[in-house]
């Protein structure tokens, strides 16, 4: 309960990604976690296993994960007028 985890709903539509917006695609994010993790004293133990850093995902696994994340897109929600831009003229 230290912080509220953001939802993954519509994650494919919420670029840029990461806390500083450094990645513009989900592929970039997974690439970072697969091979871009740098060793540091504050790195989570889950990202430091068997003498390597990162999450070992094959390209096929990355594609499958991205396909799953796309299933979380709710097209009725994003096109519903009640949730649109309140400052945009109707």
C-alpha positions, 0 to 999 in steps of 0.5 A, spaced: 500 500 500 505 504 499 503 507 492 497 506 487 499 501 481 497 504 475 492 500 470 494 497 464 487 498 461 489 502 454 496 501 455 497 501 448 494 508 447 498 511 453 505 512 450 510 515 452 512 510 457 516 509 463 517 515 469 520 520 464 517 518 458 523 515 454 520 510 450 515 511 445 513 504 444 511 498 448 517 494 444 522 499 446 520 498 453 520 490 453 527 491 449 530 495 455 527 490 460 530 484 456 537 488 455 538 495 457 538 494 465 544 496 468 547 494 475 546 498 481 545 498 488 538 500 488 536 495 482 530 490 484 533 483 486 528 480 481 532 484 475 538 481 478 538 473 477 543 468 475 549 473 474 545 477 469 540 483 469 534 484 466 528 479 464 530 474 459 524 474 453 525 472 446 523 476 441 517 471 440 515 472 447 516 480 447 511 479 441 506 475 445 506 480 451 505 486 446 499 482 443 496 481 450 497 488 452 493 490 446 487 486 448 487 490 454 485 496 449 477 498 450 475 501 444 468 503 447 471 507 452 476 511 448 470 513 443 465 514 448 463 521 448 462 522 456 470 521 456 472 525 451 475 532 451 471 537 455 474 543 452 473 540 445 466 543 442 461 538 440 
